[in-house]
Amino acid sequence: MAESSKAEKETQEERRQYVNFAFYKLDPAWPRLPKAERKRGKCQLIDAVNSYEQVVQTIPYSLVGIR
C-alpha cells in the first residue's frame, strides 16, 4: 500500500508542460527606420516579453541563415 501511495503522489506532482512554437518574420522596412525608432521598438519588444516572464518561459532564437 505504501508503494502505491508513493507512486500516486509522484504522478500527482508531475507538472504538465504546454509547448508552443511561434515564428515571426521581420518587416523588410525595419532596417530603413531611424535608429531611435528601431531602438524604441526593441525596447517595447523586450518589455512585452519580460512582462510574461513569471507566467511563460520564453526561449528566443534566430533562424537567420537557415533555409
N, C-alpha and C positions, 0 to 999 in steps of 0.2 A: 504494500500500500504506500509506503514511503517513497518508493521509486516512482510510482505512478503520479503522486502529488508533485514530485520534483520535476518530472517531465512536463506536466501540465503548467507548472509555474514558469518553466523556461520557455514554453511555447507562448504563453501569455505575455511574457516580457519581450519577445521578439518584436522589433519595430518594422512596420511595413515601410517600403520606400517607393515613392512615385517618381519616375524619371521622365523628363521631357526634354527634347532637343529642339531648339529653335535656331534657324539660320536667317541672318539678315544681310542684306547687300547694301553697301554704302552708296549713296546717291553720287553719280559722277560729278555733280556740281559742287560737292563738298570741298575738294581741293581749291576751287576757284573762289571760295568765300574769303572774306577778310580774316586775317589771323585772329583778331579779337573775337569775331563771331564763332570761329571754329573752337577757340578755347572755351567760350561760354557754352557751346554745345557739348563739348567733352565733359565739362563740369556738371551740366544738367544730367547727362547720362550716368555719370558716377554717382550723383546724388540719388537718382531714381533707383539704381541697383542697390546702393547701400541702404536705402530706406526699407528694403525687404530682407536684410541680412539676418534678422532674428527669426524669420519665418522660412526662408528659402535659401538653400545653398546654391550659389551661382558660381560656375567654373567657366570663365570665358576663355576662348582660344581662337586662333586665327587660321583660316584655310587659305591664306594668301599664297599663291604659287602652286596650289594643289588643284589638279583637274581630274 
